[in-house]
Amino acid sequence: MKKRVLAIAMSLAMVTALFAGCGGSQTTAGDQAADTDKSVSAENDIVAYDNETYDASKDAAAYDGEEFAEQTWHFACSTGDTSTWAKAGRYFGALMEQSTGGKVTVKVDGAADALTNGDQKGGIAALTEGSTVQVSMHSNLIYSAFDDRFNVVSLPYIFDDYDTLDGEAGDMLKDILSGMGLHCFGIAENGFRQLTTTDKEVKSAADMEGLKIRVAGSNLLMQCYKEWGADATNMNWSETYTALQQNTVEGQENPLPAISSASVQDVQDYISLWNAYYDCLFFCINQEVYDQLTDEQKACVDENAMKAVEYQRNINRYECDQLISDWTANNTITVIDTEDIDVDSFKTATAGVADWYIQQLVDGGTPEADAKALVEAFTK
């Protein structure tokens, strides 16, 4: 439970900083009481923001420059309307409406919308083209279908905290996105991909031997599961629930919100919070659309977009903690906490995966020095 308590404490602290401001440097009894009040206020705030009952007029970037041209930006995320991706798109839209006096409208096109019909790769392709989709939030795994370098985020056990992508490593990925004709506002998160199984709990690499696991379409992830001894297979996500019901596959891996939205917890017995690898989300705008803005307008859009990134991170972590708490309280699925998992056994089994991945990049045409530099930025 320690890691979950820490995660939600971090979320509340971030909400306090983002939405409630900062205090002074000296601490008195009165200050301590005030800090307690701030924590309660922050917890209330994150619930309100997750429920989308915020006041966008208080959060939107102030803008008094040249008037924006009237325009509509389609925000593709290829997930359901209740996902944190879609919520972030609506929050960004609310901020832009406030800042521009309604001149810029952001329309969120999720899985149920005709624009992309939930086609994740199609959403990115449309974003790079720019006429049907102007902004989007998609994960590194989806982007890896276009460029294998985005798989670097999924190297096992490289994330000790949530700040890895806020520095050099994240900047390298933003450069790759720029080469695709995209301006990346910031990097949000899908969260750690956790493992669910039927009948057999997984606490060590030895427990994975022979397990039939549905894995996202990534050559890197397939290699990791091979090293862990699992019988991994690619399968469309739309087919996975039925496959789990019929025991065609015995388990799957996904971030907690995706597991919940598909009701996977109802057809699986165990969930292992192994934190083996992580999904990030790139919040991007088509570069040509962005370049039509003045410098002042760009600054306004950038500020609102970064607020949307922080918003998504906060509510995603909050929702993950709430899901585990709810599942545990209701005995929905047996939760195996991180401290009860032999993480070292998984690390040892995949010790050579980074070198394998570098060779994959080189074989795909990336100069060896560049491939090594990319992996080093994430593993050092």
C-alpha positions as CSV (number, residue, x, y, z in Angstrom):
1,M,0.0,0.0,0.0
2,K,2.9,2.4,0.6
3,K,3.4,3.1,-3.1
4,R,-0.3,3.9,-3.6
5,V,-0.4,6.2,-0.6
6,L,2.7,7.9,-1.9
7,A,1.2,8.2,-5.4
8,I,-2.0,9.9,-4.2
9,A,0.0,12.1,-1.9
10,M,2.1,13.2,-4.9
11,S,-1.1,13.9,-6.8
12,L,-2.6,16.0,-4.0
13,A,0.7,17.9,-3.7
14,M,0.7,18.6,-7.4
15,V,-2.9,19.8,-7.3
16,T,-2.1,22.1,-4.4
17,A,0.8,23.6,-6.3
18,L,-1.1,23.9,-9.6
19,F,-4.4,25.1,-8.4
20,A,-4.0,26.3,-4.8
21,G,-0.7,28.3,-4.8
22,C,2.2,28.1,-2.4
23,G,2.8,29.1,1.2
24,G,5.6,30.8,3.1
25,S,8.8,29.2,4.4
26,Q,8.3,29.4,8.2
27,T,6.1,26.9,10.0
28,T,3.9,27.7,13.0
29,A,1.0,25.8,14.6
30,G,-1.3,28.0,12.6
31,D,0.6,27.2,9.4
32,Q,0.3,23.4,10.2
33,A,-3.4,23.8,10.5
34,A,-3.5,25.8,7.3
35,D,-1.5,23.0,5.6
36,T,-4.0,20.5,6.7
37,D,-6.8,22.6,5.3
38,K,-4.8,22.9,2.0
39,S,-4.5,19.1,1.8
40,V,-8.3,18.7,2.3
41,S,-8.9,21.5,-0.2
42,A,-6.5,19.8,-2.7
43,E,-8.3,16.5,-2.3
44,N,-11.6,18.2,-2.9
45,D,-10.1,20.0,-5.9
46,I,-8.8,16.8,-7.5
47,V,-12.3,15.2,-7.1
48,A,-13.9,18.3,-8.6
49,Y,-11.4,18.3,-11.5
50,D,-11.8,14.6,-12.1
51,N,-15.6,15.1,-12.2
52,E,-15.1,18.1,-14.6
53,T,-16.7,20.6,-12.3
54,Y,-13.9,23.1,-12.5
55,D,-14.1,26.8,-13.3
56,A,-12.1,27.2,-16.5
57,S,-12.2,31.0,-16.2
58,K,-9.9,30.8,-13.2
59,D,-7.4,28.5,-14.9
60,A,-7.2,29.8,-18.5
61,A,-4.2,31.7,-19.7
62,A,-4.7,35.5,-19.8
63,Y,-4.5,36.8,-23.3
64,D,-4.9,40.3,-24.7
65,G,-3.0,40.0,-28.0
66,E,-4.1,39.9,-31.6
67,E,-7.5,38.2,-31.9
68,F,-7.5,34.6,-32.8
69,A,-9.1,33.6,-36.1
70,E,-12.3,31.6,-35.6
71,Q,-11.4,27.9,-35.9
72,T,-12.2,24.4,-34.7
73,W,-9.5,22.0,-33.6
74,H,-10.4,18.3,-33.5
75,F,-8.7,16.5,-30.6
76,A,-8.3,12.8,-31.3
77,C,-7.6,10.4,-28.5
78,S,-9.2,7.1,-29.6
79,T,-10.4,6.2,-26.1
80,G,-13.8,6.5,-24.4
81,D,-15.4,9.7,-23.4
82,T,-14.8,9.0,-19.7
83,S,-11.0,8.4,-20.1
84,T,-8.5,10.9,-18.7
85,W,-7.3,11.5,-22.2
86,A,-10.8,12.7,-23.3
87,K,-11.2,14.7,-20.1
88,A,-7.9,16.5,-20.7
89,G,-9.1,17.3,-24.2
90,R,-12.3,18.9,-22.8
91,Y,-10.3,20.8,-20.2
92,F,-7.9,22.1,-22.8
93,G,-11.0,23.1,-24.9
94,A,-12.5,24.9,-21.9
95,L,-9.3,26.9,-21.3
96,M,-9.0,27.8,-25.0
97,E,-12.6,29.0,-25.1
98,Q,-11.9,31.3,-22.2
99,S,-8.6,32.6,-23.4
100,T,-9.8,33.3,-26.9
101,G,-13.3,34.5,-26.2
102,G,-14.8,31.5,-28.0
103,K,-12.7,31.9,-31.2
104,V,-11.0,28.5,-30.8
105,T,-13.2,25.5,-30.3
106,V,-11.8,22.1,-29.4
107,K,-13.9,19.1,-30.3
108,V,-12.9,15.9,-28.6
109,D,-13.1,12.9,-31.0
110,G,-12.9,9.7,-28.9
111,A,-13.5,6.0,-29.6
112,A,-17.2,6.5,-30.4
113,D,-16.7,9.3,-32.9
114,A,-16.8,8.9,-36.7
115,L,-13.7,10.9,-37.2
116,T,-11.3,8.1,-36.3
117,N,-13.7,5.3,-35.1
118,G,-11.2,4.5,-32.3
119,D,-8.5,3.8,-34.8
120,Q,-5.4,4.8,-32.8
121,K,-2.9,4.7,-35.6
122,G,-5.4,6.4,-37.9
123,G,-5.7,9.3,-35.3
124,I,-2.0,9.9,-35.4
125,A,-1.9,9.7,-39.2
126,A,-4.7,12.2,-39.4
127,L,-2.8,14.5,-37.0
128,T,0.3,14.5,-39.1
129,E,-1.8,15.4,-42.2
130,G,-3.6,18.1,-40.2
131,S,-6.8,18.7,-42.1
132,T,-9.2,16.4,-40.1
133,V,-7.3,16.2,-36.8
134,Q,-5.4,19.2,-35.4
135,V,-4.5,18.1,-31.8
136,S,-4.3,14.7,-30.1
137,M,-3.2,12.8,-27.1
138,H,-1.8,9.3,-27.9
139,S,0.6,6.9,-26.2
140,N,4.2,6.1,-27.0
141,L,3.1,2.5,-27.9
142,I,0.8,3.8,-30.6
143,Y,3.5,6.1,-31.9
144,S,5.9,3.2,-32.0
145,A,4.0,1.9,-35.0
146,F,5.4,4.9,-36.9
147,D,8.9,4.9,-35.3
148,D,10.4,2.2,-33.2
149,R,12.3,4.8,-31.2
150,F,9.1,5.5,-29.2
151,N,9.4,2.0,-27.7
152,V,12.3,3.2,-25.6
153,V,9.7,4.4,-23.0
154,S,8.6,0.8,-22.6
155,L,12.0,-0.6,-21.5
156,P,11.4,-2.6,-18.3
157,Y,12.0,-1.0,-14.9
158,I,13.6,2.3,-16.0
159,F,11.1,4.5,-14.2
160,D,11.9,5.2,-10.5
161,D,9.7,8.3,-10.5
162,Y,7.4,10.3,-12.7
163,D,9.9,12.9,-13.7
164,T,12.0,10.9,-16.1
165,L,10.3,12.4,-19.2
166,D,10.5,16.0,-18.0
167,G,14.1,16.3,-18.9
168,E,16.6,15.2,-21.6
169,A,14.8,11.9,-22.3
170,G,11.5,13.6,-23.0
171,D,13.2,16.3,-25.1
172,M,14.7,13.6,-27.4
173,L,11.2,12.2,-28.0
174,K,9.9,15.7,-28.7
175,D,12.6,16.1,-31.4
176,I,11.4,12.9,-33.0
177,L,7.8,14.2,-33.0
178,S,9.0,17.4,-34.5
179,G,10.5,15.4,-37.4
180,M,6.9,14.0,-37.9
181,G,5.6,17.5,-38.4
182,L,4.2,17.8,-34.8
183,H,4.7,20.3,-32.0
184,C,4.6,18.5,-28.7
185,F,3.1,20.6,-25.9
186,G,4.1,18.2,-23.2
187,I,4.0,14.6,-22.0
188,A,1.1,13.3,-20.0
189,E,0.7,9.7,-18.8
190,N,-1.2,6.6,-19.3
191,G,0.5,5.1,-16.3
192,F,2.2,1.8,-15.4
193,R,0.9,-1.2,-17.3
194,Q,-0.2,-3.8,-14.8
195,L,-0.6,-7.5,-15.2
196,T,-3.9,-9.4,-14.7
197,T,-4.2,-13.2,-14.7
198,T,-6.7,-16.0,-14.2
199,D,-6.2,-18.8,-11.7
200,K,-2.5,-18.2,-11.1
201,E,-1.1,-15.2,-9.3
202,V,2.2,-13.7,-10.5
203,K,4.8,-12.6,-8.0
204,S,8.0,-13.6,-9.8
205,A,9.4,-14.2,-13.2
206,A,9.1,-18.0,-12.5
207,D,5.3,-17.6,-12.2
208,M,5.2,-16.4,-15.8
209,E,6.4,-19.6,-17.3
210,G,4.1,-20.7,-20.1
211,L,1.3,-18.2,-19.2
212,K,-0.7,-17.2,-22.3
213,I,-0.7,-13.4,-22.1
214,R,-2.2,-10.9,-24.5
215,V,0.4,-8.2,-25.0
216,A,0.1,-4.8,-26.8
217,G,1.6,-4.8,-30.3
218,S,5.2,-3.9,-29.6
219,N,8.2,-5.9,-30.6
220,L,10.0,-4.7,-27.4
221,L,7.2,-5.9,-25.1
222,M,7.0,-9.3,-27.0
223,Q,10.7,-9.7,-26.3
224,C,10.3,-8.9,-22.6
225,Y,7.6,-11.5,-22.2
226,K,9.7,-14.0,-24.0
227,E,12.5,-13.4,-21.6
228,W,10.0,-13.8,-18.7
229,G,9.0,-17.2,-20.1
230,A,5.4,-16.2,-21.0
231,D,3.6,-17.4,-24.1
232,A,2.8,-13.9,-25.3
233,T,0.5,-13.1,-28.2
234,N,-0.7,-9.9,-30.0
235,M,-4.5,-9.6,-30.1
236,N,-6.9,-6.8,-30.9
237,W,-8.0,-5.1,-27.7
238,S,-11.7,-5.5,-28.9
239,E,-11.2,-9.3,-28.9
240,T,-9.4,-9.5,-25.5
241,Y,-12.3,-9.6,-23.1
242,T,-14.0,-12.6,-24.9
243,A,-10.6,-14.3,-25.1
244,L,-10.2,-13.9,-21.3
245,Q,-13.7,-15.1,-20.7
246,Q,-13.1,-18.3,-22.8
247,N,-9.5,-18.7,-21.3
248,T,-8.1,-18.5,-24.8
249,V,-5.5,-16.3,-23.1
250,E,-4.9,-16.4,-19.3
251,G,-3.9,-12.8,-18.8
252,Q,-3.3,-9.3,-20.2
253,E,-1.4,-6.1,-19.4
254,N,-2.7,-2.6,-19.5
255,P,-2.8,0.6,-17.5
256,L,-5.4,0.5,-14.7
257,P,-8.0,2.9,-16.4
258,A,-8.0,0.7,-19.5
259,I,-8.4,-2.4,-17.4
260,S,-11.4,-0.9,-15.6
261,S,-13.1,0.6,-18.7
262,A,-13.1,-2.9,-20.4
263,S,-14.2,-4.6,-17.1
264,V,-11.3,-6.9,-17.3
265,Q,-11.3,-7.1,-13.5
266,D,-14.6,-9.0,-13.7
267,V,-13.1,-11.9,-15.7
268,Q,-9.6,-12.1,-14.0
269,D,-8.7,-13.3,-10.6
270,Y,-5.5,-11.4,-9.9
271,I,-3.8,-8.2,-10.7
272,S,0.0,-7.8,-10.0
273,L,1.1,-4.2,-9.4
274,W,4.6,-5.0,-10.8
275,N,5.2,-1.5,-12.3
276,A,7.4,-3.2,-15.0
277,Y,6.9,-0.6,-17.7
278,Y,5.1,2.7,-18.3
279,D,3.0,4.4,-20.9
280,C,3.3,8.1,-21.6
281,L,1.0,10.3,-23.7
282,F,2.2,12.9,-26.2
283,F,0.0,16.0,-26.4
284,C,0.7,17.3,-29.8
285,I,-0.6,19.8,-32.4
286,N,0.0,19.7,-36.1
287,Q,3.0,22.0,-36.8
288,E,1.4,23.8,-39.7
289,V,-1.6,24.6,-37.7
290,Y,0.6,25.8,-34.8
291,D,2.7,27.9,-37.2
292,Q,-0.3,29.9,-38.3
293,L,-0.4,31.5,-34.9
294,T,1.4,34.6,-33.8
295,D,4.1,34.2,-31.1
296,E,1.7,35.6,-28.5
297,Q,-1.0,33.2,-29.5
298,K,1.5,30.3,-29.4
299,A,2.4,31.3,-25.8
300,C,-1.2,31.3,-24.8
301,V,-1.9,27.9,-26.4
302,D,1.3,26.5,-24.9
303,E,0.3,27.6,-21.4
304,N,-3.2,26.2,-21.6
305,A,-1.8,22.9,-23.1
306,M,0.7,22.5,-20.3
307,K,-2.1,23.0,-17.8
308,A,-4.1,20.3,-19.6
309,V,-1.0,18.0,-19.3
310,E,-0.7,18.6,-15.5
311,Y,-4.5,18.2,-15.2
312,Q,-4.4,14.8,-17.0
313,R,-1.4,13.6,-14.9
314,N,-3.2,14.5,-11.7
315,I,-6.5,12.9,-12.4
316,N,-4.9,9.8,-13.9
317,R,-2.9,9.1,-10.8
318,Y,-6.0,9.8,-8.7
319,E,-8.2,7.5,-10.7
320,C,-5.6,4.7,-10.5
321,D,-5.5,4.9,-6.7
322,Q,-9.2,5.0,-6.5
323,L,-9.5,1.9,-8.7
324,I,-7.2,-0.2,-6.5
325,S,-8.9,1.0,-3.3
326,D,-12.3,0.2,-4.7
327,W,-11.3,-3.3,-6.0
328,T,-9.7,-4.1,-2.7
329,A,-12.6,-2.9,-0.6
330,N,-15.1,-4.8,-2.8
331,N,-13.0,-8.0,-3.3
332,T,-13.4,-7.4,-7.0
333,I,-10.0,-8.9,-7.9
334,T,-7.1,-10.0,-5.7
335,V,-4.5,-7.2,-5.7
336,I,-0.9,-8.2,-5.3
337,D,1.0,-5.1,-4.1
338,T,4.4,-4.1,-5.5
339,E,6.2,-4.9,-2.2
340,D,5.0,-8.5,-2.4
341,I,6.5,-9.0,-5.9
342,D,10.0,-10.2,-6.6
343,V,10.9,-7.3,-8.8
344,D,14.5,-8.3,-9.0
345,S,13.6,-11.6,-10.7
346,F,11.9,-9.7,-13.5
347,K,14.8,-7.3,-13.8
348,T,17.3,-10.1,-14.0
349,A,15.4,-11.9,-16.7
350,T,15.3,-8.8,-18.9
351,A,18.9,-7.6,-18.2
352,G,19.8,-7.9,-21.9
353,V,16.7,-6.3,-23.4
354,A,18.2,-2.8,-23.6
355,D,21.1,-4.1,-25.8
356,W,18.6,-6.2,-27.8
357,Y,16.5,-3.0,-28.4
358,I,19.6,-1.0,-29.5
359,Q,20.3,-3.6,-32.1
360,Q,16.7,-3.5,-33.3
361,L,17.0,0.2,-33.8
362,V,20.3,-0.1,-35.6
363,D,18.9,-2.8,-37.9
364,G,16.0,-0.5,-38.6
365,G,18.3,2.3,-39.8
366,T,19.1,4.3,-36.7
367,P,22.8,5.2,-36.4
368,E,24.3,3.1,-33.5
369,A,25.5,6.2,-31.7
370,D,22.0,7.7,-31.8
371,A,20.4,4.5,-30.6
372,K,22.8,4.2,-27.7
373,A,22.3,7.8,-26.7
374,L,18.5,7.4,-26.7
375,V,18.6,4.4,-24.5
376,E,21.2,5.9,-22.2
377,A,19.0,9.0,-21.7
378,F,16.3,6.7,-20.3
379,T,18.5,4.3,-18.4
380,K,21.2,6.4,-16.8
